[in-house]
Amino acid sequence: MEKVDKMAAGLMWRIMGTIVAFSAFLIGSLIYVGFYTSGFDLTQKVIVVLVALIVAFAAIAIMWVTFAGRRGWMRDRWGS
């Protein structure tokens, strides 16, 4: 029973981390593009937002892959 509670707590922290990471990406990139890139054209502003999105996805993917790897959920997928 304790193992299930530990897993649920770890899962909750990762869900909250995902929400915070995407919120921070959205708020941070829109504030940056809105206030600090007055010399950029539309294409450059879109690229700034896309790069921030890629970084957010990478951070979240690392967080979830480590969670799945510790529980052995990925062994069946890659034959380990």
C-alpha positions in Angstrom: 0.0 0.0 0.0 2.9 2.4 0.8 4.4 1.8 -2.7 1.1 2.8 -4.3 0.9 6.0 -2.2 4.5 6.8 -3.2 3.8 6.3 -6.8 0.7 8.5 -6.6 2.6 11.3 -4.9 5.3 11.1 -7.6 2.7 11.1 -10.3 1.0 14.1 -8.7 4.3 16.1 -8.6 4.9 15.3 -12.3 1.4 16.4 -13.3 1.8 19.7 -11.4 5.3 20.1 -12.9 3.9 19.6 -16.4 1.2 22.3 -15.8 3.7 24.7 -14.3 6.2 24.2 -17.2 3.6 24.8 -19.9 2.3 27.8 -18.0 5.8 29.2 -17.6 6.5 28.6 -21.3 3.4 30.4 -22.4 3.7 33.3 -20.0 7.4 33.7 -20.4 7.5 33.5 -24.2 4.5 35.8 -24.7 5.9 38.4 -22.3 9.3 38.3 -24.0 7.8 38.5 -27.5 5.3 41.2 -26.5 7.7 43.5 -24.7 11.4 42.8 -25.6 11.4 42.0 -29.3 10.3 45.3 -30.8 13.0 45.0 -33.5 11.9 41.5 -34.6 9.6 40.7 -37.5 6.7 38.2 -37.2 8.8 35.3 -38.4 11.4 35.9 -35.7 8.8 36.2 -33.0 7.2 32.9 -34.0 10.6 31.2 -34.0 11.2 32.5 -30.4 7.9 31.0 -29.3 8.6 27.7 -31.1 12.1 27.4 -29.5 10.6 28.0 -26.1 8.0 25.3 -26.8 10.7 22.8 -27.8 12.6 23.5 -24.6 9.4 23.1 -22.6 8.6 19.8 -24.3 12.2 18.5 -23.8 12.1 19.3 -20.0 8.7 17.6 -19.6 9.7 14.6 -21.7 12.8 14.1 -19.5 10.6 14.3 -16.4 8.1 11.7 -17.6 10.7 9.3 -19.1 12.6 9.1 -15.8 9.3 8.4 -14.1 8.4 5.6 -16.5 12.0 4.2 -16.5 12.0 3.8 -12.7 8.9 1.8 -12.8 10.0 -0.5 -15.7 7.2 0.6 -18.0 9.7 1.2 -20.9 11.4 -2.2 -20.8 8.7 -3.9 -22.8 8.9 -1.2 -25.5 12.6 -1.4 -26.2 13.4 -5.0 -25.4 15.5 -4.5 -22.3 
